[in-house]
């Protein structure tokens, strides 16, 4: 049958099982929005306050559900406003399809109104991108986009469509097709690599497992648990690996890296085998890469061959989907016993616990209370900074897709949009965004999105009136020269939230925390809680930039130095 280009877009979304689109209309994309209006009973559209919020919401939806997130924007500034969200998704391997419309084909390259080369702009930050100038290629391109976004290592794909392709009078033959399931990447898994891995494992006396974001993406939670039990080893995670392994398990040592725990950083430094599952050895994880895990043989398991030997040289690797690799590895691995080593690490956990001041209101106190009141079952999204690190340290994640944060890009302003997207995708879950006041200012207008659709999220603002993480670096490494990091102005987040239609509270002391959180959790509406904390609270422990992770230090270490 013959359909218009804009109708083909909608039919292709339906083919892919898309139930929600986040976006913002404009002139070039009006034909698609007009068709979307006619199918509003099949595809829900969430109008965000800003296109960046739409991209982050699609990202959060994808991370929380495991499905492809979809966002839309018009040409020119509409499209460029998606760029930060696309880059964020690219860095963290999030399956997302961004659909933009451009000026008509005969206006391209003429500096036309709201014309921009969005495919050129996004080429380095997409897994692939397309510009569609022929309606006959539209359906095929959209299907390819969704497939590329999901296969192998996931990532964002952008499809730019010229306005004439979407015009009601521009038609093409369209037949609905059944979309085949995405197959796991197994072509590069070899018996030789598996046997060499088992050989390495059997020789180890002090093995350690490091879980990264790829483990979460692969849905390999059960296989990782079986592998760890068989290997009998302690486990650390990266920021993106949170929830890939049960954070309450006795073998779990916490996060590794710049703000990793001492048991994780020192344990990895002392181990003789490091099994890394779906982690890319970023600089925030390794510190000085030349001194990272120098006593260990490194076995890296990853779906992307480009990650092998990129940042840290490995001794053995297995390339393929993590879930499938572990199914095969577990089937040939005998039970190992490293009781003495595991007991040593558990004693280290007792020796070096995380701690914080108990005499004043702090982020860690609020997060521990939140963990208690939600029984650890909420989905936590975050912005980027001190609050992000506290959320990774003091809220324990026992299942995948419950910690959603910008890891690779470190995008301030990410969390609120992602929180909205996660709640839309997982309406059954309690979804809470943790922000600092600096990050909240970036995209706080998205509270209006939550109230417009009555999306019942909770927004916690750790308000220290400074850019907390930058100030921490200024305190420790820049002689306390606080250059443009103080936010001590007259902004009132409670009044602001109320003006945007949300319920709002302010907490200034510890005895207000429990009652306020209980009330917020009981409400079925958007809530903002302004938590006023001290400007000089810091994230501990810490590794200085460029130092090896074994030089991790606490506040007490700094005072005793």
Buried (B, 14 or more C-beta within 10 A) or exposed (E): EEBBBBBBBBBBBBBBEBBBBBBBBBBBBBBBBBBBEEBEEEBBBBBBBBBBBBBBBBBBBBBBBBBBBBBBBBBBEBBBBBBBBBBBBBBBBBBBBBBBBBBBBEBBEEEBEBBBBBBEBBEEBBBBBBBBBBBBBBBEBBBBBBBBBBBBBBBBBBBBBBBBBBBEEBBBEBEEEEEEEBEBBBEBBEEEBBEBBBEBBEEBEBBBBBBBBBBBBBBBBEBBBBBBBBBBBBBBBBBBBBBBBBBEBEBBBBBBBBBBBBBBBBBBBBBBBBBBBBBBBBEBBBBBBEBBBEEBBBBBBBBBBEBBEBBBEBEBBBBBBBBBBBBBBBEEBEEBEBEEBBEBBBEBBEEBEBEBEEEEBBBBBBBBBBBEBBEBEBBBBBBBBBBBBBBBBBBBBBBBBBBBBBBBBBBBBBBBBBBBBBBBBBEEBBBBBBBBBBBBBBBBBBBBBBBBBEBBBBBBBBBBBBBBBBBBBBBBEEEEEBEEBEBEEEBEBBEBBBEBBBBBBBBEEBEBBBEBBEEBBEEEBBBBBBBBBBBEBBBBBBBBEEBBBBBBBBBEBEEEE
